[in-house]
Amino acid sequence: MPRTEPETPTRKPQAPTPRVLQLDLHGTPQSWMPLEQAAVHYASGAVAWDAGLEALATLRGGHNAATGRQSVLEIAPIIALRGVSRINLFDVVPGLTKRRLLRRDRHTCAYCGDVFAEEALQCEHIVPQSRGGATAWTNLVAACAGCNGYKADRLPEEAGMRLLYLPYVPSRYESFLLDGRNVRADVHEWLAKRLPKGSRLH
């Protein structure tokens, strides 16, 4: 009898961990927080208001000894906490990563205008690093390998190339959309309504 190898059990892909968008009292996005941390804020009375079309999760706790009722927490996908932020987050420059830059530029090469997959694009310094160009939102655009290689260590005008769009620093609301990780439709809509007019994320 031929030997048969035991079947390797297939792992089911893990569901994305729910995240709550934390705001300050005035509605300025602060951070993404885990469900458990949001529950602590609800239980301690720190949530001033919340938003979202439906609850992100319903958490059930113990039963009240006197009434027999079970404690239930409805966790909204967006919560605003009481208190005032110590710093003005609108003055904080969003963190820059390749993924966030490419999403800002909608995966479109700034020189030829073609749309590419993420792995086919590069972060292109408009003013080359060899000439003092900074690695910053305002000096970086998405570019395909062909355009980036042709431009090399030249300024766009020196290479006879024209920028099809201008780089910019994303707003606080754009920054949270640029994360792009499991953003629920109602949270996406809430953030999108607050984007500046010139945003490419509309």
MOMO-V116437 format. One record per pair of residues at least 6 apart in sequence whose C-alpha atoms are under 8 Angstrom apart, sorted by the first residue. I is the first residue (numbers start at 0). J is the second residue. D is the distance in whole Angstrom. If there is no record, write none. Layout:
i	j	d
I	J	D
I	J	D
//
This chain:
i	j	d
15	181	7
16	33	8
17	33	7
17	34	6
17	55	7
17	181	8
18	31	6
18	32	6
18	33	5
18	34	6
18	76	7
19	31	6
19	32	5
19	33	6
19	34	6
19	37	7
19	55	8
19	75	7
19	76	5
19	77	6
19	78	7
20	28	7
20	29	8
20	30	6
20	31	5
20	32	6
20	76	6
20	77	5
20	78	6
20	186	8
21	28	6
21	29	5
21	30	5
21	31	6
21	32	7
21	77	6
21	78	5
21	79	6
21	80	7
22	28	4
22	29	5
22	30	7
22	77	7
22	78	6
22	79	4
22	80	6
23	29	7
23	79	5
23	80	5
23	81	7
23	82	7
23	83	7
23	84	7
24	47	7
24	79	5
24	80	6
24	81	6
24	82	7
24	83	7
25	79	8
26	79	7
27	88	8
27	171	8
28	171	7
28	172	7
28	175	8
29	88	8
34	74	8
37	74	7
37	78	8
38	72	7
38	74	7
40	46	6
40	80	8
41	72	8
41	74	8
42	72	8
45	80	6
45	81	6
46	78	6
46	79	6
46	80	5
46	81	6
47	78	8
47	79	6
47	80	5
47	81	5
48	78	6
48	79	5
48	80	7
49	75	6
49	76	8
49	77	5
49	78	4
49	79	6
50	75	6
50	76	7
50	77	5
50	78	6
51	75	6
51	76	6
51	77	6
51	185	6
51	186	7
52	185	6
53	75	7
53	76	8
54	73	6
54	74	6
54	75	5
54	76	7
55	73	8
55	74	6
55	75	5
55	76	5
56	73	6
56	74	5
56	75	7
57	71	7
57	72	6
57	73	5
57	74	6
58	71	6
58	72	5
58	73	7
58	74	8
59	69	7
59	70	6
59	71	5
59	72	6
60	69	6
60	70	5
60	71	6
61	69	6
61	70	6
62	68	5
62	69	4
62	70	6
63	69	6
63	70	7
76	186	7
77	186	7
88	171	7
89	170	7
89	171	6
92	168	7
93	168	8
93	169	7
93	170	8
93	171	7
93	174	6
95	135	7
95	136	7
97	121	8
97	122	7
98	117	8
99	177	5
99	178	7
100	122	8
100	136	8
100	139	8
100	140	7
100	141	7
101	107	8
101	117	7
101	120	8
101	122	8
101	140	8
101	141	6
102	177	6
103	169	8
103	177	7
103	199	7
103	200	7
104	140	7
104	141	6
104	199	7
105	114	8
105	199	7
105	200	8
106	114	6
106	115	6
106	116	7
106	117	7
106	120	7
106	141	7
107	113	6
107	114	4
107	115	6
107	141	6
107	142	7
108	114	6
108	115	8
108	120	8
108	140	8
108	141	5
108	142	4
108	143	6
109	140	6
109	141	6
109	142	6
109	162	6
109	163	5
109	164	6
110	142	7
110	146	7
110	160	7
110	161	6
110	162	5
110	163	6
111	146	7
111	163	8
112	163	7
115	143	7
119	143	6
119	144	7
120	141	6
120	142	6
120	143	5
120	144	6
121	141	6
121	142	5
121	143	6
121	144	7
121	147	8
122	139	6
122	140	6
122	141	5
122	142	6
123	139	5
123	140	5
123	141	6
123	142	6
123	147	6
124	132	7
124	133	8
124	134	7
124	138	6
124	139	5
124	140	7
125	132	7
125	138	5
125	139	6
125	140	7
125	154	6
125	155	7
126	132	5
126	133	8
126	138	7
126	153	8
126	154	6
127	152	6
127	153	7
127	154	7
128	134	8
129	152	7
130	152	8
132	138	7
136	166	7
136	167	6
136	168	5
137	166	5
137	167	5
137	168	6
138	166	7
139	166	6
140	165	8
140	166	6
149	158	8
150	158	6
150	160	8
155	161	6
155	162	7
169	198	8
170	194	7
170	195	7
172	190	6
172	191	8
172	193	7
172	194	6
173	190	8
173	191	8
173	194	6
173	198	8
173	200	7
175	190	8
176	182	8
176	187	7
176	190	7
191	200	8
191	201	7
194	200	8
194	201	8
//
